[in-house]
Amino acid sequence: MKTKETAKVKEKSFSTINTRSFITVLILLFAILLASGAISYFVPQGSFERDEDGMIINGSYEQGEVNGIAPWRVLTAPFRVFASDDALTIIMISIFLLIMSGVFNLIEKTGGIRVILGKTVRSFSSKTNLVVCITLLFFMLFGSFFGMFEELVTLLPLVVVFMLSMKLDTLTGVGICMLGACFGFSAAITNPFSVGLASSIAGTYVLDGAWLRIVFFAVVYILVGGFLLAHVAKIKKDPQKSLTYAIDNEKRATLSLDSYEESEGDKKIFKVFVIFFAVQLVLLILIASVRAISGLAIPLLSVSFLVGGIISGLLVTDKKSKVASYMLSGALSMLPAVVLIALASSVKLVMTESGILDTLMSGVIDFLDGKNKFISIILVYALILFLQIFIGSASAKIILIMPIILPICSALGISPNVVILTYCIADGFTDMIMPTNPVLLIGLSMANVSYGKWVRWTWKLQLIIFALTVGLLLLAVQIGY
C-alpha cells in the first residue's frame, strides 16, 4: 500500500471498512444468499422438534417434500429481515456497532487513548521490559474486554516512536500494538463483538465459562509477552539482528523521539477517559455477574457508551460541536457493517422460509454421527477459519453461522460455551497472518514493514498459537466445559 494511501486512511475513522474488503464480502454473502435460495429447489423441506430453549431435539427430524422458494423472496430478504423474528436482535446489534464506532472515533480524535498510553509509557520509560509488558497488557485488555482492534491500530505510529526512543525497534512497537490488540480481541473475556453477541444468540450469560477464557487470556499474554521480551533481549545484544535495523536508523534520524510531552490539557483528558473506561468496566462486570440484567447487555452497553462518550467528549473538547461531528463520522464509517449483517441474517431467513435449514442441519448431524466430539469441534474450528479468509467482520460471521452451528453442536452434546470459545479463537488470531486482512496491511504500511518480514518474524508464534488453541478446544470438550 502506498504511503499516500496510508495517509488518507489515517485521516478517516480507522473503523472505516476497507472498500475492497467490503465489496468482496458483499459479493460473497450475496452469492451465499442466492445459493441458499437455489438449493431449496433440490433439497426437501424438513423440521426438528425443539425444546423450550430453542435447541433441536436429536432424532426428531421429519422430512417433507421439495418446494423451492420464490425468487422475489430471496432478493428482498435483506430488507424483509428487519421485519422477521430476528429483527429486534439485528437492529440492536446494528445500533450497538454504530454507537461503539462513533464513541471510539471520538476518543481517538480527542486524544484519549494516546494520552493514557503516553502517560503510562512515560512513567516507566527507564524500564524497557516493564514498558513492553505494560503496553502489551494495555492493548490486550482493551481488545479482550471492549472488542477494540482497528481503533487501537491508530496508535501504532505513537507506539513505534516510543519503542525507538527506548532504543528498541519498529517490530517491537508493531508487535505490542497489533499482536496485542488482535490477540486480546481473540482471547476474549467479555468482548461484546464476539462473546457478547454469541452469548446473546446462544441464550447464555457473558460470564458463563469465563474462567477458562481468563486462563486462556493469561496464557496468551505470557506467550506473546515472552515472544516480545525474547526479541528485545536479542536486539539489545546485537541491534543489527533486527529485521528493521536499517529502517529504524532512518527513522531515528528524522523522527522526534520525545514527541509526547504531557500538557495541562492532557492531564484532564487522562482523568476523564480513565473514569469513562472504569465506568464501562464496572458495567461489564455487573452485566456479566447479575443474571437479571445479562439479557440486556447490548442495550445497556449502548446507552452507557453513548451517554458516557458524549459527556467525556464535552468535558475534554473546547469546540463542543466537534463531539457530534466525531461521533457521527465514526458511526457512518460502520454503516457497511450493518449492510453485511443484514445480508448474513437474510441467509438464515431464506433457509427458514424455504424449510431447508433443518434439513441441512440434519445432514451435518448425520455426517458427524459416529465421530467423537473432539473431531466434531475441530471441524467446526476449521469451518470458521475458512470463513475467516473471506469474511473479516466478527458480527457478520456470528449472525451467519452461530444460529446453525449452535443447534448442531447441541445435538452432538457439545456445550454452547465450547462453541463460543471456538468462534472467538477462530475469528481473530489469523488476522495477523492473512494477507487478505486490510487492517494488517494498513498497519504494516504505517510502520513501513514489509509483509514478508512480518511473516518471517511471527510465523513460529502463529504455529504455537494454533497448536495451543487446538489443545484448548480438545481440553474444553474433555472436561465438559
N, C-alpha and C positions, 0 to 999 in steps of 0.2 A: 504494500500500500504506500502511496506517495506521501511525502511529508505534508504537502499542500492539502491532501485529502484528510490527513490526520488532524490538521489544524481546524478544518471545518467541523470535524466530528467533535472536537473539544469545545467548540463554541456552542454546541447544542446540548440539550439534556442528554446525559450519557445513557439514560434508559431508552433512548430512541432506538427502535428496532432497525437493524441494518436492512436497507431496501432489498438488496439481492436475496438475503436470507428470508425476508418476509414473503417475497414473491415465490421463492422455492417452496416454502412450507405451505403457502396458499394453494399453489398448484397441486401439491401432494395431497393435501386434505380434500381438495375438491375432487381429485381423482378417486380417493377412497370413498367419498360420498357417492359419486356416480357408480362405482363398483358395488357399493352396498345395495344400491337400487337394482343394478343389473342382475346380481346373483339371486335376487328374490324371484326371478323367472326360472331359476333352476333348482333352488333349494326349497324343500317343503316347509310349510309353517309347522310350528310346534310350541309346546309350552311346558314349563315346570310348575309344580306347586311350590309355593313359597311359605316360609314361616313368618312369624309376626315381625321379625326384623328385616324382612325382605330378601333373605337368603334362600337360594333354591334348595329344595329337599331332594337329595340324591336318590335316584331310582324312580322319580315321579314323572319323568318326561313322557309326554304323549305327542305323537306325530300326526300332522294333518296333511293337507294337500298343497300342491304348488299353486301360488296365487300372487303373481307379480304386482308390485306397487305401481301406481300411475306415475308417469314421468314428471308431471307437474308437481306432484307431492315431493319428489326428490329435489327438484330445482328450487322450490320455495321453502325447503326445510330450514335453511339458515335463518329465515325470517320467522317461520312458524314456531321455531324452538323457544322464542320468547313468550309464547302462549302455551307452552307444553307444561307437563307436570314438573319438569326440571327448571322452569322459567325463573322461579324465585332464587334458586341456587346460582344460576348463571348470572342473573342481574346483580346479586350480592357480590359475587366474585369479581365481576367486571368493575363495579363501583369501588371495591376494595383495591383493585390494581391501580385504578386511576388516582385514587387518593394517595396511596403509598408512593406512587411515582411522582406525584405533584409535591408531596412533602419532602421526599428525598432530594428532589431538584432544588427546593427552597433551601434545605440545609446545606447542600453543596455550594449553591450560589452565594449564600451569606457567609460562607467560610466556617461553618460549624465543625465539620469533621476535620478540616485542615487544622483548625486551632487546637482541637482536642489532641490530635495526633502530634502536632508540632510541640505542644507544651509537654506532653508525655516524653517524647524522644529527647527534647532539650534538657529535661530534668535528669536524664541518665546518659548524657552524651559521652561521658568518660568511661562508661561500662558497656563496651561493644556487645558482648554476648547477651547481657541483660536487655539491652535495647532490642536486639534481634528477637529475643523470646517474648518481650512485652508487646512489640508491634505486631508480631505474628499472632499472638493471642487476641489482640485487639481486632484484627481483621477476621479471624476465625469465629470469634464470639458474635460479631455483628452479622456474619453470614449465617451462623447456626441458629441464633435466636430471632433475628429480624428478616432473614432472607435477602440480605443485601449482597450483591455481587457486582453487577455492572456499575452501580453507583460508587462503589469503593475503588474501582479501577481508575476513576478520575483522579485519585490521589497518587497514582503511580509516579508521575514526574517528581512530586514532592518527596516521596519515599526514596526514590533513586538518588536525589540530591543529598538527602540525609545520610544515606549509606556511603556515598562518595566522600562526604565531609568527614566520616569516621574512618577513612582510608580502606573502605570495603569496595565492592564493585557493583556494577549495574545489575548483574544476575541476582545478587543478594536482595536488592530492592524489588526486582520483579518477582522473585520467589516469595518474599514476605507478602507483597501486595496481592498478586494474582493467585498463587497457590493457597495463600491464607484465606482469601475471600471465597474462592471456588471450593476448596476442600472443607471450609467451615459450612458453606451452604449445603454441601453433600452430607457431611457428618452432622445432620440436622438434629437439634433437640426440640425446638418449638417453631422452626422455620414455617411461617404462615403460608408460604407458597408451595410447600411440599407436605410436611407433617400436618399442618393446619387444614389444608384443603382435602388431603387424602383422608384424614380422620373424620372430617365432616361427611364425606361421601360414604365412608365405612360405618358411620354411626358410632364411632368410638370417641374417647376423650384424648385430648392432646398429650396428657401425661401418662396414658396407658402405655406401658412398656418403656417409659422414658429412661429407666435405669440402665438398660442396655445401650441406648443411644448415647447416654452420658459417658459410659465406659468407652464406647467406640470413639466418641469425640476426643476423649483424653488420649487414647492410643494413637489416633491420627495426629493430634497435636504433638505428641512426643516424637512420632516418626518424622514428621515434617521439620520439627524443630531440630532433631538430631541431624537430619539431612543438611539443613542450612548451617548449623554450627560446624559440621564437618567441612563444609565448603569454606566457611570463614577461616577455620584453622589452616586449611590448605593454602589459601591465598595470602594469609598473614605470613606464612613461612616463605612462600615464593609468589609474589604478586603476578608474575608472568604466567602462572598456571591458570589464571582466569581466562575464560574464553572471550571476555570483553576487555582484555587488558589494553589493547591499542585504542579502542573507542573511549575507554574511561580516561585515558591520558588526555585525549582531545577535549572531553567534557570538563575535566578539571581546569583546563586552560581557558575555557570560555564561560563556564557557569559560575554564578555567585553561590559559593557553598555555605554561606551563612545567611541564606535568603530569609530564614524565619527569625524575626525579632518581635517579641510579644509587645503589643501596644495596650493602652488602657481599654480600647475597644475590644481587643481580643480577650481580655480578662472577663468582660461582660458576656461576650459570645460563649466563652468556655462555661461559665456558670449556668447560663440559660439552657444550653443544649445538654449539659450533663444532667440537669434537672429533668429536661424533656425525656431523655433516654431512660433515666431512672424511673420515671413515672410509667413509661411503656413497659419496662421490665417488670415492675410490680404488677401491672395489669396482666401481663403474660403469665406470671406465676399464679395470680388469682384465677384466671380463666382455666389454667391447667389443673389447678388443685380443687376448685369449687365446682362440683359437678352441676349444680343448679344453673350456672351461667356458662358452662362449657359449650353448650349448643349455640350460644350467641357470640362465639369467638370472633367471627368475621365482622358483624356489625359493631361490636364493642371496640375492636381494634381500629376500625374505620373511623368511628366517631372520635376516639382518643387521639389518633394521629392527626385528624383534620383539625380539631379544636386546639390540641397542643401545638401543632405546626403553625397555625395562624397566630396564636398568642406569642410563641417564640419568635416568629418572623417579625412581628410588630415591635417586639422588645429590642431586637438587635439591628433593625433596619431604620435608617433615617427617613428614606423615601417609602412611606407606607404603601404606596401604590405598587411598589415592586413586589410586595408579598403576593398579591393576587396574580401578578404577571408571572412570577417564578412558578407558582403552583399550577397555573393554567398551562404554561408551556410544558411542564413536566407531565401533567395529566394527558395533554394532547399527544405527547410522544408515545404514550402507551395505548392509544386507540387501535393500532394494528393488532395488538394482543387480544383485544375484545373481539375483533373480526375472527381471529384464529380460534378463539374459544367458542364462538357461535358455530363455526364450521365443524369443529371437533364434536360439539354437542349434537349437531344435526345428523351425524353418522349414526349415533345411538337412536335418535328419533326415527330415522328411516328404517333401521333394522327392527325396531319395536313395532312400528306401524305395519310393516310387511309381515311380521310374525316369524322372522327368521333368526332373531337374536338368540332365543333359547335353543333353536336347532343347532346353531353354530357352537354354542356353549356345550351342548350335549356331545357334539363331535369332538371337541377338545378334551372333554372329560373321558370319553371313550378312548381317545388316543393316549391319554396319560394313565388310563386304568391299568393296573398291574405294575406300573412304575412306582418306585417309592417316592416319598415326599422330597427326598434330597435331590433326585433328578428333576422332579417337577419344578422346584423352586429355582434351580439353576437354569432351566428352560425359560422360566418367566424372566429371570435376570437377563438372559440373552436376548429375549424379545424386546425388553425396554432399552437395552444397549443398542439394538438395531434401530429402533425408532429414534434414538438419540442422535443418530447420524443425520436424520432428516428434519426432526422437529426439536428445536432447541428450547422452546417455551415449556417451562415446567407445568404451568397451568393448563395449557392446551393438551399436553400428554396425559395429565391426570384425568381430565374430562373425557378424553378419547378412550383410554384403556382401563381405568380403575373400575367403572361400572361392569366391565366384562370380566376382568381378572379376579376381582374380589369374590363373586359368587362361585367361580370355578375353583379357586383355591379353598374356599369354604367347603365345597363338596368333597374336596380331596383331603380335608382335615388340616389344612394349613390356616393358621390364625390370621386375622387382619393385621395384627402387629408385625408379623413376618412380612406380609405383602407390602405394608407401608415402608418398612425398613429396606426392603428390596428396591422399591421405587426410588427412595431417597439416594441410595448409593449408586444406582444405575443412572440416575438423572444428571449427576454433576461431575464426578471425578474426571471422566473422559473429555470434558470441555477443555481441559488443559493440555490435550494432546491432539485433538481432532483439528485438522486444517480447515474444516468446514465451519468452525466456530468463529463468528465475526469478532467477538469480544477478545479472544486470544490474539487474533491477527492485529486488531487495533492496538491492543496493549503492547505487543511486541514492536509494532511500528513506532509507538510513542517512545519506547525505550531504545529504539534503534538496535534491536536484537533480531537476528535472522531466525526463521523458523527452524532451520537446520541446527543451529547452535542450541536452540531451546530443547529440541528433541534429544540431541546429544547429551544435554545436561540432565534431563528429567526422566528419560525412558526407564531407567532402573527403578526410580521411585514409583513410576506408574505401574510397573510389573509387581512390585511389592504391595502396592495398594490393592491391585486386582486380586492377588493371592489372599491378602488379608480379608477383603470383602467376601470372597467365595467361602473362606473359612468361617467368617462371621455368620453367613446365612446358614451354612450347614450346622453350626453350633446352635443357632436360634431354633432351627427345626428340631434338633436333637433334644433340647431342653424344654420343648413345648412352649416357647416364648409367645 
